Amino acid sequence: MLRPIKSFDIKGQTVLIRLDLNVPILDDVIQDDFRIRACLPTINYCLSEGASVVLMSHLGRPDGDYNEKFSLMPVGEHLASLLEMPIKFSSDCISQDAIDTSLSLKTGEVHLLENLRFYKEESINDSVFANKLSKHGRLYINDAFGTAHRTHASNHGIIDNFKNYGIGFLFEKEMKYLKDVINKPERPLVLILGGAKVSTKLELINKYIQQADTIIIGGGMAFTFLKAMGHNIGKSLVESKMVEQAKNILDAARLNGKKVILPLDIVCSEDINDIKRNNPVSIREIPENQMGLDIGSKTIKKYLEILDSAKTVLWNGPMGVFEKVSFAIGTEAIAKKLVEISEFNATVIAGGGDTASALRHLNMVDKVTHVSTGGGASLELMSGNKLEAINKLET
């Protein structure tokens, strides 16, 4: 059983919290603070209840060596501005100075540790490293759902050193929507899949062939299915090794009486950087020298009609190259419809890094039921897989 943070008496305690502060940074400036803001409720709750807080996270992939490019200092500065208070920062996560800083914290103070992945011991779940991390607090709280599919020292091995441990508000929310709601959805249940590859979503597809009422497919992965159906896809993205698997998925859908809806028309171009949006062409008329980069108007209309009656929607992957204005229309249309049906009590759950990025790009993150902070973790949980970090928390 996962223990929520509210089940503990934290007054006067030092709470060690594992967060996912892995955010994009350019020239020491945070480019997207979605994950930082998502952890604020847990931090603020601890402070309001009279606790002191020690925060730890990874950033990027420094491969076990110090690299200033991956320092959490800019994150700390941004976090301090959001909390509207100064926070302490240690340039090493397990040094005696860092541990002493944590032990000397006063009620209401916050201490951020430097990037965990500056030590290779973090990624290999080293028990000695985990023990050193545990010295920073009396109570351990995991609020880093985005790393729940990893077996690392800071979210797995560390638990062996604590009598009391549990999850924060963000982790609790992720579990509510990605596990509890999905397991007992209100119907019709519609799964929207996009993005580049079929292979990364194969487990998700295989699960929902059985459970979803309708599966909508767009983005680059649609062309692997269109290829499997015998269509010419020009220079569009295709996973050649997955074509046969795509055929099997379509056959399984027919046997299970499920609907897999593929694009009717496509917006194509010779160049992904084309600033002009060409007229859509039928999936049977994709030019040999062009690639599909977005769904067309007929496809958008069809997909929106399906979503009109949906009561639960799972969305993983954009409908096109949404980063380019010319090819963002399909993704934007889907996002607007999901916001609309959310307002009429449909449950809309968006998972995956690109999906969250698309919603943030469109300023719609707060307008659907839930947007997961976890990329790989959300995909794994939605696929029905057990995550080791969660299993450890349940012991």
HELIX and SHEET records of a PDB file:
HELIX    1   1 ILE A    5  SER A    7  5                                   3    
HELIX    2   2 PHE A   34  ALA A   38  1                                   5    
HELIX    3   3 LEU A   40  SER A   48  1                                   9    
HELIX    4   4 GLU A   68  PHE A   70  5                                   3    
HELIX    5   5 MET A   73  LEU A   83  1                                  11    
HELIX    6   6 GLN A   96  LEU A  103  1                                   8    
HELIX    7   7 LEU A  116  PHE A  118  5                                   3    
HELIX    8   8 LYS A  120  SER A  123  1                                   4    
HELIX    9   9 SER A  127  SER A  134  1                                   8    
HELIX   10  10 PHE A  145  THR A  147  5                                   3    
HELIX   11  11 GLY A  157  ASN A  161  5                                   5    
HELIX   12  12 PHE A  169  MET A  175  1                                   7    
HELIX   13  13 LYS A  176  VAL A  181  3                                   6    
HELIX   14  14 ILE A  182  ASN A  183  1                                   2    
HELIX   15  15 SER A  199  LYS A  201  5                                   3    
HELIX   16  16 LEU A  202  GLN A  211  1                                  10    
HELIX   17  17 ALA A  222  ALA A  228  1                                   7    
HELIX   18  18 SER A  240  MET A  242  5                                   3    
HELIX   19  19 VAL A  243  LEU A  255  1                                  13    
HELIX   20  20 SER A  297  ASP A  308  1                                  12    
HELIX   21  21 VAL A  325  PHE A  327  5                                   3    
HELIX   22  22 ILE A  329  GLU A  343  1                                  15    
HELIX   23  23 GLY A  353  HIS A  361  1                                   9    
HELIX   24  24 VAL A  365  LYS A  367  5                                   3    
HELIX   25  25 GLY A  376  MET A  382  1                                   7    
HELIX   26  26 GLU A  388  LEU A  393  1                                   6    
SHEET    1   A 6 LYS A  88  SER A  90  0                                        
SHEET    2   A 6 VAL A 110  LEU A 113  1                                        
SHEET    3   A 6 SER A  52  MET A  56  1                                        
SHEET    4   A 6 THR A  14  ARG A  18  1                                        
SHEET    5   A 6 LEU A 139  ASN A 142  1                                        
SHEET    6   A 6 TYR A 165  ILE A 167  1                                        
SHEET    1   B 2 ILE A  25  LEU A  26  0                                        
SHEET    2   B 2 VAL A  29  ILE A  30 -1                                        
SHEET    1   C 6 LYS A 259  ILE A 261  0                                        
SHEET    2   C 6 THR A 214  ILE A 217  1                                        
SHEET    3   C 6 LEU A 189  LEU A 193  1                                        
SHEET    4   C 6 THR A 312  ASN A 316  1                                        
SHEET    5   C 6 THR A 347  ALA A 350  1                                        
SHEET    6   C 6 HIS A 370  VAL A 371  1                                        
SHEET    1   D 3 VAL A 281  SER A 282  0                                        
SHEET    2   D 3 ASP A 265  SER A 269 -1                                        
SHEET    3   D 3 MET A 291  ILE A 295 -1                                        
END                                                                             
